[in-house]
Amino acid sequence: MSPEFIQTDETVLRGPQRTEFDFGDFDHSKIPLEDEAHSVIIIGSSMVGMTLGILLGSLGIKSTAFDRHPSTATHPRAALFLLRTMEIFRQLDLEHEMQAASASNFDLDAGMLLVERLIGGNVLMKMQEADPEETGKITPCKRIWLTQNMFEPLLRREAHRFGAQQVFSTRVVHYEEQDDGVIVVTQDIATGDYKKYKAKYLVACDGNRSPTRRREGIEWRGPGTFGNNVSINFRADLTPYLGSRAIHGVTYIVNEEISGGFRLENGGKRGFMILNRLRDKHNFEPDSITEKDARDAFFAASGIEDDISLVIESVSYWSVAALNCERYASRGGRVFLAGDAAHIMPPTGGMGGNTGIQDAYNLAWKLAYVLTGKASPALLTTYSTERQPAAERTMQQAFARLVNRVLEDKSVPHEAEIPDDKCELGYRYRAGAFVFPQGHDAEKTWDEPHAPSVQAGTRLPHVNLLDRSKNDKMISTLDLIRTSFVLLTGDPSSPWLSAAAAQPVPVAAYAISEHSYPLCDPAARLRSVCKFGSGEAILVRPDGLIAWRGTLPSDDHPSRVLASLLDQILAKQGK
């Protein structure tokens, strides 16, 4: 066996024997409380935890994330960054750096293939082929491939700039929710030393085996688990064999011997292979694959018969599962779940990590507004209200793609797939921190981003604008979303503009028309897309979702109306 060959178990918990850690009774009375006060402590500092820290930092809130691992990811896990996620990183001014790193390895527009073998096998199906021109009409961003071991170090470099601290090789061993905060006890894995902190809030990004979820008694719901798969990380120069298949982000493999898929990087010189089935074996228990098994599987899936140099670096076992938590917060309201701790999705469609990042995006501004006194703590109840059903619908779409692309039993009940653009940008929030109009359709789940309704609970649509103050630089309406609420109207004399300026909560107001300055919409595209009526305005939250739209009642004052709307959204009624 190669000295480099290692096996790791990342399977979803199926019994006590796989429980890596559980919070239990812990006497911390003799551990002194650290002097440093914490607004937010995060358990876990991988993709979702680190993104949450950076988002909080962009809103002026410092955080500390504790992670039991020695560093960020070192293995090339798949990371498909979908459209809404890239819009979030655009808001953080990280989009271009991520695009540059991705372009060195991948071409997402090529889509995915289902073939008999990687080399020379017949093409059985083409999937998820992007139409950049059509997608460009609804977002300024592009989907990108970026492996986690490329993305997480990139994000870590940015974290300190945003006041987001990561502490590695340190485990959270105890937390205790109190009326005014959360006691958190950590242990340095190397020295065994304990430290005790007091935080206002705790966010658990502690993975699919989340001990926080178990401590809170939060149950899984969903289709369930569908066996254990294997990821085989390898090094081998496949470039002489791949031809045009080198540009595809994912290539699924199905033949009599094997079912799985390849994710290649560095032009085909390394990558990983997912193994769903090897001959008649459909489930892989941890430590059940030898290095020889991994090599045999590689050659059966690749179709390569030459004696090439192949190094199997590691094997990772993980569960194919479609599960969502019943709630995303503790009963006390100071502990939250995000990412895999809250939902587990099949890898088909690349939706799991993206959904976790969107959890963080939803939660970050709410925590920041509560911590800075702009909102009532009751606003935080809307995190679970909004994100639990949103992740449920996304999980069901990932599961539908699993059935259609991977599972050999197509009779498994599942939803119909909806188009990728709609799935990524069109979720319609039906309850939460919004002011809905009378007659609101609370049953409609999806909006059509190519013909947006522009109603409360939907994403602000992308429209290109010209910034006349910057030599007609083209920007997106999405670029107006930063850290405050945004009010949009098409009327330069709108009373909403002065009303926005009078609010105690910052509201950036823009009247945008064919002749407005500095932002201009020469083709009146914004008026057309938003269907602005006379005197109408749109109020957008700091996470780019429309919180309200409407006109001014004839018998009321705009400042008073806008103040009432903000109080409803920020749960400050009666405060």
Secondary structure as GFF3:
##gff-version 3
##sequence-region A 1 575
A	DSSP	beta_strand	6	10	.	.	.	ID=ss1
A	DSSP	three_ten_helix	16	18	.	.	.	ID=ss2
A	DSSP	beta_strand	38	43	.	.	.	ID=ss3
A	DSSP	alpha_helix	47	58	.	.	.	ID=ss4
A	DSSP	beta_strand	63	66	.	.	.	ID=ss5
A	DSSP	beta_strand	80	81	.	.	.	ID=ss6
A	DSSP	alpha_helix	83	91	.	.	.	ID=ss7
A	DSSP	alpha_helix	95	103	.	.	.	ID=ss8
A	DSSP	three_ten_helix	108	110	.	.	.	ID=ss9
A	DSSP	beta_strand	112	115	.	.	.	ID=ss10
A	DSSP	beta_strand	123	127	.	.	.	ID=ss11
A	DSSP	alpha_helix	132	135	.	.	.	ID=ss12
A	DSSP	beta_strand	144	145	.	.	.	ID=ss13
A	DSSP	alpha_helix	148	159	.	.	.	ID=ss14
A	DSSP	three_ten_helix	160	162	.	.	.	ID=ss15
A	DSSP	beta_strand	164	167	.	.	.	ID=ss16
A	DSSP	beta_strand	170	178	.	.	.	ID=ss17
A	DSSP	beta_strand	181	188	.	.	.	ID=ss18
A	DSSP	beta_strand	194	204	.	.	.	ID=ss19
A	DSSP	alpha_helix	211	215	.	.	.	ID=ss20
A	DSSP	beta_strand	220	235	.	.	.	ID=ss21
A	DSSP	alpha_helix	239	242	.	.	.	ID=ss22
A	DSSP	three_ten_helix	243	247	.	.	.	ID=ss23
A	DSSP	beta_strand	250	254	.	.	.	ID=ss24
A	DSSP	beta_strand	258	265	.	.	.	ID=ss25
A	DSSP	three_ten_helix	266	268	.	.	.	ID=ss26
A	DSSP	beta_strand	270	278	.	.	.	ID=ss27
A	DSSP	alpha_helix	291	302	.	.	.	ID=ss28
A	DSSP	beta_strand	311	325	.	.	.	ID=ss29
A	DSSP	beta_strand	335	337	.	.	.	ID=ss30
A	DSSP	three_ten_helix	339	341	.	.	.	ID=ss31
A	DSSP	beta_strand	343	344	.	.	.	ID=ss32
A	DSSP	alpha_helix	352	371	.	.	.	ID=ss33
A	DSSP	three_ten_helix	377	380	.	.	.	ID=ss34
A	DSSP	alpha_helix	381	405	.	.	.	ID=ss35
A	DSSP	alpha_helix	420	425	.	.	.	ID=ss36
A	DSSP	beta_strand	464	467	.	.	.	ID=ss37
A	DSSP	three_ten_helix	468	470	.	.	.	ID=ss38
A	DSSP	beta_strand	473	476	.	.	.	ID=ss39
A	DSSP	three_ten_helix	477	480	.	.	.	ID=ss40
A	DSSP	beta_strand	485	489	.	.	.	ID=ss41
A	DSSP	alpha_helix	495	501	.	.	.	ID=ss42
A	DSSP	beta_strand	507	511	.	.	.	ID=ss43
A	DSSP	beta_strand	519	520	.	.	.	ID=ss44
A	DSSP	alpha_helix	525	530	.	.	.	ID=ss45
A	DSSP	beta_strand	537	540	.	.	.	ID=ss46
A	DSSP	beta_strand	546	550	.	.	.	ID=ss47
A	DSSP	alpha_helix	558	569	.	.	.	ID=ss48
###
